[in-house]
Amino acid sequence: MTVATKARALLSEARVQIRFATDQLVAATVAGDHDVYEVRWDSFSARWECSCPELRGRCSHVEAVKQVTCSAGRVAR
């Protein structure tokens, strides 16, 4: 399963909770397959972070949160 496919599944299963979203900060919780992860973006660092163990830089948790917040015009991709 690709990262994008898994992100869509997380969204369709209502496993993404946006706790806070502005143009300067996004904080969300994502119920993954093995644990609950914290996803964050802030304008100071201009990068996405996730508490999951994914080491290759792109995870479905961040992608799911980006799909919600970027489509709403909250933050830059």
N, CA, C and O of each residue as an XYZ file, in Angstrom:
308
protein
N       0.855     -1.183      0.000
C       0.000      0.000      0.000
C       0.894      1.238      0.000
O       1.863      1.316      0.756
N       0.563      2.189     -0.843
C       1.365      3.410     -0.923
C       1.040      4.345      0.250
O       0.027      4.181      0.929
N       1.909      5.313      0.469
C       1.695      6.303      1.517
C       0.387      7.060      1.279
O      -0.388      7.273      2.211
N       0.146      7.464      0.039
C      -1.074      8.211     -0.284
C      -2.330      7.367     -0.056
O      -3.329      7.871      0.458
N      -2.285      6.099     -0.431
C      -3.430      5.204     -0.234
C      -3.714      5.001      1.247
O      -4.866      5.020      1.680
N      -2.648      4.806      2.017
C      -2.823      4.623      3.453
C      -3.350      5.900      4.113
O      -4.171      5.828      5.027
N      -2.886      7.064      3.659
C      -3.368      8.339      4.198
C      -4.864      8.488      3.947
O      -5.607      8.906      4.835
N      -5.308      8.146      2.734
C      -6.744      8.216      2.426
C      -7.542      7.261      3.316
O      -8.645      7.589      3.753
N      -6.984      6.089      3.579
C      -7.663      5.126      4.446
C      -7.780      5.669      5.872
O      -8.825      5.520      6.505
N      -6.729      6.291      6.374
C      -6.775      6.886      7.712
C      -7.875      7.933      7.791
O      -8.595      8.009      8.786
N      -8.003      8.734      6.751
C      -9.041      9.768      6.717
C     -10.437      9.161      6.612
O     -11.352      9.584      7.320
N     -10.604      8.191      5.748
C     -11.936      7.605      5.560
C     -12.395      6.820      6.780
O     -13.595      6.649      6.996
N     -11.449      6.343      7.575
C     -11.774      5.610      8.801
C     -11.841      6.534     10.018
O     -11.944      6.065     11.151
N     -11.784      7.837      9.783
C     -11.879      8.857     10.845
C     -10.840      8.646     11.945
O     -11.148      8.734     13.133
N      -9.601      8.364     11.527
C      -8.527      8.134     12.487
C      -7.607      9.343     12.649
O      -6.563      9.256     13.295
N      -8.006     10.480     12.051
C      -7.225     11.716     12.125
C      -8.014     12.750     12.909
O      -9.168     13.040     12.593
N      -7.380     13.301     13.933
C      -8.017     14.352     14.723
C      -7.134     15.595     14.680
O      -6.021     15.593     15.207
N      -7.631     16.645     14.056
C      -6.905     17.914     14.017
C      -7.215     18.629     15.327
O      -8.365     18.977     15.595
N      -6.199     18.844     16.129
C      -6.400     19.514     17.418
C      -6.301     21.023     17.301
O      -6.968     21.758     18.029
N      -5.450     21.487     16.363
C      -5.217     22.912     16.218
C      -4.679     23.152     14.814
O      -3.794     22.428     14.358
N      -5.204     24.160     14.124
C      -4.709     24.451     12.776
C      -4.853     25.931     12.457
O      -5.959     26.467     12.392
N      -3.712     26.576     12.260
C      -3.667     27.951     11.788
C      -2.638     28.004     10.669
O      -2.084     26.973     10.287
N      -2.378     29.191     10.142
C      -1.343     29.309      9.118
C       0.061     29.201      9.711
O       1.039     29.133      8.967
N       0.174     29.184     11.046
C       1.480     29.095     11.685
C       1.731     27.789     12.430
O       2.880     27.452     12.715
N       0.668     27.048     12.750
C       0.845     25.822     13.525
C      -0.276     24.829     13.232
O      -1.450     25.188     13.147
N       0.127     23.572     13.082
C      -0.831     22.470     12.972
C      -0.428     21.420     13.983
O       0.743     21.051     14.067
N      -1.395     20.933     14.754
C      -1.169     19.850     15.699
C      -2.310     18.856     15.524
O      -3.482     19.230     15.550
N      -1.957     17.589     15.344
C      -2.965     16.569     15.107
C      -2.561     15.260     15.769
O      -1.392     15.040     16.088
N      -3.543     14.405     15.966
C      -3.333     13.063     16.482
C      -3.864     12.094     15.432
O      -4.956     12.277     14.895
N      -3.074     11.060     15.150
C      -3.485     10.064     14.162
C      -3.396      8.680     14.790
O      -2.346      8.290     15.302
N      -4.498      7.942     14.749
C      -4.518      6.568     15.255
C      -3.999      5.655     14.147
O      -4.729      5.305     13.220
N      -2.746      5.282     14.256
C      -2.129      4.404     13.269
C      -2.472      2.954     13.537
O      -3.284      2.653     14.411
N      -1.858      2.060     12.789
C      -2.121      0.629     12.955
C      -1.570      0.087     14.272
O      -2.104     -0.875     14.823
N      -0.497      0.708     14.776
C       0.174      0.171     15.953
C       0.168      1.076     17.168
O       0.457      0.625     18.276
N      -0.157      2.349     16.979
C      -0.107      3.304     18.089
C      -0.807      4.590     17.660
O      -1.260      4.718     16.522
N      -0.886      5.531     18.584
C      -1.415      6.860     18.281
C      -0.214      7.788     18.145
O       0.660      7.820     19.011
N      -0.181      8.546     17.041
C       0.973      9.382     16.738
C       0.606     10.857     16.727
O      -0.520     11.235     16.401
N       1.574     11.673     17.087
C       1.416     13.122     17.083
C       2.050     13.667     15.808
O       3.199     13.358     15.493
N       1.295     14.476     15.084
C       1.792     15.111     13.861
C       1.780     16.614     14.094
O       0.850     17.161     14.687
N       2.839     17.273     13.612
C       2.975     18.706     13.870
C       3.640     19.408     12.688
O       4.500     18.843     12.013
N       3.231     20.629     12.457
C       3.872     21.533     11.503
C       3.886     22.908     12.128
O       2.891     23.341     12.709
N       5.022     23.606     12.013
C       5.025     25.000     12.454
C       5.788     25.844     11.447
O       6.701     25.363     10.777
N       5.403     27.106     11.351
C       5.967     27.999     10.338
C       7.425     28.341     10.627
O       8.160     28.717      9.714
N       7.853     28.217     11.877
C       9.242     28.536     12.212
C      10.198     27.543     11.557
O      11.171     27.945     10.918
N       9.924     26.251     11.712
C      10.797     25.243     11.105
C      10.372     24.903      9.680
O      11.162     24.373      8.899
N       9.121     25.212      9.348
C       8.551     24.936      8.017
C       8.737     23.486      7.599
O       9.055     23.191      6.447
N       8.533     22.585      8.558
C       8.619     21.165      8.225
C       7.614     20.367      9.044
O       7.215     20.764     10.139
N       7.224     19.250      8.492
C       6.290     18.343      9.143
C       7.053     17.354     10.005
O       8.132     16.897      9.629
N       6.490     17.023     11.169
C       7.099     16.043     12.063
C       6.031     15.068     12.534
O       4.873     15.444     12.718
N       6.424     13.821     12.727
C       5.518     12.797     13.240
C       6.267     11.976     14.274
O       7.469     11.745     14.143
N       5.560     11.541     15.291
C       6.192     10.755     16.357
C       6.328      9.275     16.005
O       6.817      8.495     16.823
N       5.909      8.875     14.814
C       6.022      7.467     14.413
C       7.484      7.107     14.124
O       8.324      7.994     13.966
N       7.783      5.814     14.056
C       9.170      5.392     13.822
C       9.632      5.422     12.361
O      10.737      4.966     12.065
N       8.824      5.940     11.452
C       9.202      6.002     10.035
C      10.464      6.856      9.881
O      10.488      8.018     10.287
N      11.484      6.285      9.304
C      12.766      6.987      9.189
C      13.064      7.494      7.791
O      14.056      8.196      7.595
N      12.242      7.162      6.825
C      12.518      7.562      5.447
C      11.951      8.930      5.105
O      12.086      9.380      3.967
N      11.323      9.600      6.058
C      10.914     10.983      5.847
C       9.489     11.215      5.416
O       9.009     12.343      5.526
N       8.790     10.223      4.936
C       7.416     10.431      4.483
C       6.542      9.331      5.073
O       6.756      8.148      4.812
N       5.561      9.731      5.865
C       4.675      8.736      6.462
C       3.217      9.069      6.148
O       2.880     10.203      5.808
N       2.378      8.071      6.267
C       0.956      8.242      5.955
C       0.262      9.148      6.957
O      -0.746      9.772      6.626
N       0.781      9.233      8.179
C       0.175     10.083      9.211
C       0.289     11.555      8.807
O      -0.688     12.300      8.866
N       1.482     11.959      8.401
C       1.693     13.337      7.944
C       0.883     13.590      6.679
O       0.249     14.638      6.550
N       0.896     12.651      5.755
C       0.160     12.839      4.502
C      -1.333     13.038      4.753
O      -1.965     13.868      4.099
N      -1.897     12.290      5.689
C      -3.324     12.430      6.000
C      -3.619     13.816      6.563
O      -4.594     14.451      6.163
N      -2.793     14.285      7.481
C      -2.995     15.610      8.075
C      -2.802     16.696      7.015
O      -3.544     17.677      6.991
N      -1.814     16.524      6.146
C      -1.594     17.492      5.072
C      -2.800     17.567      4.140
O      -3.178     18.654      3.702
N      -3.400     16.427      3.837
C      -4.563     16.430      2.947
C      -5.694     17.277      3.510
O      -6.415     17.931      2.756
N      -5.851     17.270      4.816
C      -6.913     18.056      5.446
C      -6.516     19.522      5.556
O      -7.272     20.400      5.140
N      -5.354     19.794      6.103
C      -4.973     21.178      6.394
C      -4.534     21.946      5.152
O      -4.811     23.141      5.050
N      -3.871     21.309      4.222
C      -3.433     22.008      3.011
C      -4.604     22.283      2.085
O      -4.647     23.326      1.433
N      -5.549     21.365      2.022
C      -6.715     21.596      1.160
C      -7.604     22.695      1.731
O      -8.351     23.346      1.000
N      -7.517     22.895      3.045
C      -8.294     23.968      3.684
C      -7.547     25.303      3.611
O      -8.047     26.326      4.078
N      -6.349     25.285      3.023
C      -5.580     26.521      2.868
C      -4.881     26.965      4.131
O      -4.499     28.129      4.248
N      -4.705     26.053      5.086
C      -4.069     26.436      6.349
C      -2.557     26.581      6.247
O      -1.993     27.534      6.784
N      -1.899     25.659      5.573
C      -0.439     25.693      5.531
C       0.051     25.373      4.122
O      -0.689     24.861      3.282
N       1.315     25.689      3.895
C       1.940     25.360      2.611
C       2.338     23.886      2.605
O       2.615     23.303      3.653
N       2.362     23.316      1.461
C       2.773     21.907      1.343
C       4.269     21.816      1.464
O       4.828     20.721      1.394
